[in-house]
Amino acid sequence: MTTIAGTNPYTGARLDPVAEESTPADVDRIVESAGKAIAYLESIGRTGRAALLHVLADSIDLNAEELIKAADEETGIGPARLTGELKRASYQMRFFAEVLLEGSYVEATIDTAGDTPMGPRPDLRRMLQPIGPVAVFGSSNFPFAFSVIGGDTASAIATGCPVVLKAHSSHPRTSKISYDIMAAAVTNFGAPEGILGIVFGQKAGTALVSHPLIQAVGFTGSLGGGAALMGAISRRPQPIPFYGELSSLNPLIVTHSAAAERGVDIGAGLAASVTTSAGQLCTKPGVVFVPQGPEGDSLVERLADDLSSSSVSPLLNRRIFESYAAITDALDGEADVERVATGKAPDEGGFRVTPTVYSIHASRLRRETVEECFGPSALIVRYATLPELEQALSMIDDSLTMTIHLGTDDDDLAHRLTELGRARAGRIIYNGYPTGVSVAWAQTHGGPWPSTNSLHTSVGATAVRRFLRPVTYQDAPTTVLPEELKTGEIIVPTRINGRLSLPKK
């Protein structure tokens, strides 16, 4: 039997085993249990699930010290960032509880029976309802907020979908502790254990997405890992949705005016954005378009100065560590690419690396020059004209984000660059940096392929849409209707015969 253990990124040493790889029988038993828990989550309704999410959030906060210690040992992220990330994880639970109680997410819609220009219309009542048990794959770079206690788990439980989690191989102990804390909270709440389950090992992950009771998959990880799971899903007799956050370069554009007005400040901000969390964020600005000329030179010089004193935490695991070395070595070997900034060399072992920034002229940029590099590295593309910028931008894959730094007289240019951003990214940032993703009603954390393969967001209120499907009740007896669709007091925002009606406060 294969044992599952993490690796300490500070030292590169293998840690003590955490669990044994889950067998096909284990996966089947856990998923079957999840299938039986659907009825309970439906029976407690929106208010019951909101209360459950609050209990889960409280249990996370109460066990913060143990969680942070385990996560730091397995990820090397550091207690400061992990503390903030853990707060985000519990906040997401409470946030989705608010989404539940507000209720508009169900999209309650009623068309009463009556005559229409097309003839008689039956009574039609429609709302979104849970899709069924969901598989969630934790990410390497967010052991809390995008893993076992993360947003996929919170949004799925909010909709009424039981969750079976695949522990990430980079932090299996953190995953197990997180699961045990939540499982205990579920039991104390009086809920059945099938609401949450967890499996370990790569083969178990494939078996999980192949199980006939699993109805959707949430995944944050590499393009290769996502492709493997999509392949397994494609072989199922019943197709199911796969919501993958996969790869993103997040282009950042600095206009000539912006460089002239505040190029030095932008250079400093870039240095921080590229090295935050050792550059291991899916929203890191990996390609930066900087105008030619002295203003752009000043930006690059400030970036280089700030980077020269920067050291970063170790990378998350050996695969990312080796990939970073391969990508930066390849850039160092390209004749058209120049290394323009280098951080402090690591003075210890483990998975530590040196931050690096490279530069290339826009006319020489090719698709093969640019690939996502998980780590503290970026490529600066120097351009002279807008057509040159647009041509170089066409070499970059679509992304989660696009950032635009504008000058005070860039109104016309702002419209053109925004048009480009709308076609290429899910979130457009102006005069800022993309590496923060707020949990909010208006948030989009998604984008065109290959950043994701989905039209939905994985952060924010509408993340619940991934785990819901529409159901229409035609001429239904009142006794079988969900509470949200019954005639009488409006309890959630409801569209009745085309007009939106709101609950009384």
Secondary structure, 3 states (H helix, E strand, C coil): CCEECCECCCCCCECCCCEECCCHHHHHHHHHHHHHHHHHHHHCHHHHHHHHHHHHHHHHHHCHHHHHHHHHHHHCCCHHHHHHHHHHHHHHHHHHHHHHHHCHHHCEEEECCEEECCEEECCEEEEEEECCCEEEECCCCCCCCCCCCCHHHHHHHHHCCCEEEECCCCCHHHHHHHHHHHHHHHHHHCCCHHHEEEECCHHHHHHHHHCCCCCEEEEECCHHHHHHHHHHHHCCCCCCCEEEECCCCCCEEECHHHHHHHHHHHHHHHHHHHHHHHHCCCCCCCEEEEECCHHHHHHHHHHHHHHHCCCCCCCCCHHHHHHHHHHHHHHHCCCCCEEEEECCCCCCCCCCCCCEEEEEEHHHCCHHHCCCCCCCEEEEEEECCHHHHHHHHCCCCCEEEEEEECCCCCHHHHHHHHHHHHHHEEEEEECCCCCCCCCCCCCCCCCCCCCECCCCCCCCHHHHHHHEEEEEEECCCHHHCCHHHCCCCCCCCEEECCEEECCCC
